[in-house]
Amino acid sequence: MAVTEERDVVIVGAGIAGLTAARELRAHDPLVLEASDRVGGRIWSKQCGELAMSVGAHMFPPPDSVIGGFVTEYGLDVLKITGSMLNLALQDRVIQDARPELMPFKLPLSLRGRASFARAGLKVKRIGDEYMRLAVQQPGETAADVRLRLLRYGGDESFADFLGPLHPEAEQIFRALCNRTIAEPDEISVSAMAALFGHVWDTGDLGRNMRGGSGLLPEAMGRELADQIRLQTRATSLAFDGAGVTVGFQGPDGAGSVRARAAIVAVPTPDLIPFMADAMTPGFRSAIDRVTFGPHVVLSIRTGEREPMPWDDLYSILTPDYAFNMVFNHTNSLYAAGTPKQGSVLMVYGGAQRGYALLGKSHAEIEEIFLRDLDRLYPQVRSNIVETWVMPWAHAGAFAAPGRWRAQETLERGLGGRVFLAGDWVSDFVSMETAALTAIDAAANVRGVIERGGVQQPPTRPVVVPRDPKATKRVQAFFGDASAPEE
Ligand SMILES: Cc1cc2nc3c(=O)[nH]c(=O)nc-3n(C[C@H](O)[C@H](O)[C@H](O)COP(=O)(O)OP(=O)(O)OC[C@H]3O[C@@H](n4cnc5c(N)ncnc54)[C@H](O)[C@@H]3O)c2cc1C
């Protein structure tokens, strides 16, 4: 293929990982190839007056995270989620604001179901706590060291094996939780479920929504990097080429290629394999094959009511016996911040098997299946609908299956000393923050190649750990005061 242009670095994918890498490498005038007609990837929202509908990432990390820093820098506004995240609907009854330790007593379960749920709940609490302790970066450690440690923790055991036999009533609740992490209990490692419990329920470190919709962040980054980003341009090949790497692409003006000194690949593995397969060594390929992605089928619903609704004070509800496994109220933070009511935005999604069951269906069918079940929970929704948006993500996120940790060092190293990987799937937990952190490390590796002729260990950089006093106390108890997170 004739080389059409030369760059220091080419970045494939303009999700939050590719955008973060491009920002980090701005001094080297990177070229970013993005297959779709927008930036942001799995962060996707649209504004409807003061409301915003979202079909992707919606919960933001604290201000002292990398993403939090971007939010401040671009002058965006995140609002605290005030409604409880610990709600559960069973047998068409919403059990609100149930503290984990009280859940077994509040849920409509049989005696045996309750005992089984309580026993498993204690085990789960322990791994969530342990995970958050292990997430604290120790002096001299890199972010990659922390990722490996977290993936290794319970990394060879499935969540189903860890829980052992459960009463069917308890089993369906834990299955719904696993579906949130896009997997079934026998597919996912203890490590991955500990990450979910640690981040979402234990610490609430993802407790913010963006005013105007999450998409405002990648849009702002995309505007700043507009000269570097080429939309509707899909990478179609990658080959090592002397001391460089050549990436072939298909864009609006036809096929082309770019030769660069290094590349960052920031796309999910199912998108990476088609254009990188020929360049992969067997070891790298088997590491890539250890990464498992699953679906989320999402419905965002905007309603127009002005009067109070029963979901107003809630943020998220786990729904084990519905076609979807989660309901979110994206207007919770907006109204808690004092905005007068002008409708609601709810999001429901079905992950793992619930998602696979819906993937082949039309958007109208998906909408009807979800609305029919939502009628059971909140019959007020249907008559107030103004607008809906269906998004069937076939590859919504990666989950760490047992053994996934064994691929980690290879993934961190990249390929051939010149191709580096970024994205949530390179990490232990699927989030904007983990995607951005891996991008910062990939960019440091690229700088090593460009500026110093080879990869160097990325500098140690603090990983943000939750700042709530409960979590800080636990960290102090485990490591002593010296290694507790800085306030
Ligand atoms: C329903 C849902 C809810 C979520 N909720 C949250 C949440 O509340 N909080 C949170 O932090 N995270 C959440 N996430 C996860 C979060 O969205 C992701 O972790 C993060 O956005 C991943 O970013 P990324 O850059 O790694 O990948 P992506 O966003 O997938 O970006 C990859 C980009 O690469 C492009 N691409 C693919 N193939 C090619 C190719 N061959 N050539 C060029 N470009 C290509 C794609 O078009 C895409 O733009 C959620 C995800 C989903 C789906």
PDBQT file of the ligand as one rigid body, heavy atoms in Angstrom, charges set to zero:
ROOT
HETATM    1  C1  LIG A 501     -24.673   1.538  28.829  1.00  0.00    +0.000 C 
HETATM    2  C2  LIG A 501     -23.344   1.926  29.391  1.00  0.00    +0.000 A 
HETATM    3  C3  LIG A 501     -23.275   2.556  30.631  1.00  0.00    +0.000 A 
HETATM    4  C4  LIG A 501     -22.041   2.930  31.153  1.00  0.00    +0.000 A 
HETATM    5  N1  LIG A 501     -22.008   3.606  32.344  1.00  0.00    +0.000 NA
HETATM    6  C5  LIG A 501     -20.830   4.105  32.787  1.00  0.00    +0.000 A 
HETATM    7  C6  LIG A 501     -20.802   5.000  33.886  1.00  0.00    +0.000 A 
HETATM    8  O1  LIG A 501     -21.842   5.334  34.440  1.00  0.00    +0.000 OA
HETATM    9  N2  LIG A 501     -19.595   5.507  34.290  1.00  0.00    +0.000 N 
HETATM   10  C7  LIG A 501     -18.430   5.182  33.653  1.00  0.00    +0.000 A 
HETATM   11  O2  LIG A 501     -17.369   5.673  34.052  1.00  0.00    +0.000 OA
HETATM   12  N3  LIG A 501     -18.438   4.341  32.594  1.00  0.00    +0.000 NA
HETATM   13  C8  LIG A 501     -19.601   3.811  32.139  1.00  0.00    +0.000 A 
HETATM   14  N4  LIG A 501     -19.632   3.032  31.034  1.00  0.00    +0.000 N 
HETATM   15  C9  LIG A 501     -18.347   2.614  30.456  1.00  0.00    +0.000 C 
HETATM   16  C10 LIG A 501     -17.708   3.728  29.627  1.00  0.00    +0.000 C 
HETATM   17  O3  LIG A 501     -18.623   4.201  28.686  1.00  0.00    +0.000 OA
HETATM   18  C11 LIG A 501     -16.498   3.140  28.930  1.00  0.00    +0.000 C 
HETATM   19  O4  LIG A 501     -15.670   2.517  29.888  1.00  0.00    +0.000 OA
HETATM   20  C12 LIG A 501     -15.652   4.180  28.214  1.00  0.00    +0.000 C 
HETATM   21  O5  LIG A 501     -16.446   5.140  27.556  1.00  0.00    +0.000 OA
HETATM   22  C13 LIG A 501     -14.754   3.441  27.222  1.00  0.00    +0.000 C 
HETATM   23  O6  LIG A 501     -14.005   4.347  26.459  1.00  0.00    +0.000 OA
HETATM   24  P1  LIG A 501     -12.961   3.824  25.394  1.00  0.00    +0.000 P 
HETATM   25  O7  LIG A 501     -12.351   5.015  24.776  1.00  0.00    +0.000 OA
HETATM   26  O8  LIG A 501     -12.073   2.818  26.014  1.00  0.00    +0.000 OA
HETATM   27  O9  LIG A 501     -13.792   3.007  24.289  1.00  0.00    +0.000 OA
HETATM   28  P2  LIG A 501     -14.980   3.473  23.324  1.00  0.00    +0.000 P 
HETATM   29  O10 LIG A 501     -15.809   4.500  23.960  1.00  0.00    +0.000 OA
HETATM   30  O11 LIG A 501     -15.642   2.217  22.873  1.00  0.00    +0.000 OA
HETATM   31  O12 LIG A 501     -14.223   4.136  22.088  1.00  0.00    +0.000 OA
HETATM   32  C14 LIG A 501     -13.691   3.401  21.026  1.00  0.00    +0.000 C 
HETATM   33  C15 LIG A 501     -13.825   4.234  19.761  1.00  0.00    +0.000 C 
HETATM   34  O13 LIG A 501     -13.129   3.559  18.711  1.00  0.00    +0.000 OA
HETATM   35  C16 LIG A 501     -13.878   3.669  17.513  1.00  0.00    +0.000 C 
HETATM   36  N5  LIG A 501     -13.457   2.572  16.625  1.00  0.00    +0.000 N 
HETATM   37  C17 LIG A 501     -13.752   1.246  16.705  1.00  0.00    +0.000 A 
HETATM   38  N6  LIG A 501     -13.131   0.559  15.723  1.00  0.00    +0.000 NA
HETATM   39  C18 LIG A 501     -12.431   1.467  14.995  1.00  0.00    +0.000 A 
HETATM   40  C19 LIG A 501     -11.576   1.367  13.864  1.00  0.00    +0.000 A 
HETATM   41  N7  LIG A 501     -11.306   0.197  13.278  1.00  0.00    +0.000 N 
HETATM   42  N8  LIG A 501     -11.024   2.518  13.373  1.00  0.00    +0.000 NA
HETATM   43  C20 LIG A 501     -11.258   3.723  13.970  1.00  0.00    +0.000 A 
HETATM   44  N9  LIG A 501     -12.073   3.860  15.048  1.00  0.00    +0.000 NA
HETATM   45  C21 LIG A 501     -12.639   2.742  15.562  1.00  0.00    +0.000 A 
HETATM   46  C22 LIG A 501     -15.323   3.574  17.993  1.00  0.00    +0.000 C 
HETATM   47  O14 LIG A 501     -16.213   4.140  17.023  1.00  0.00    +0.000 OA
HETATM   48  C23 LIG A 501     -15.264   4.402  19.280  1.00  0.00    +0.000 C 
HETATM   49  O15 LIG A 501     -15.526   5.764  19.066  1.00  0.00    +0.000 OA
HETATM   50  C24 LIG A 501     -20.846   2.641  30.460  1.00  0.00    +0.000 A 
HETATM   51  C25 LIG A 501     -20.911   1.998  29.219  1.00  0.00    +0.000 A 
HETATM   52  C26 LIG A 501     -22.138   1.647  28.686  1.00  0.00    +0.000 A 
HETATM   53  C27 LIG A 501     -22.197   0.988  27.336  1.00  0.00    +0.000 C 
ENDROOT
TORSDOF 0
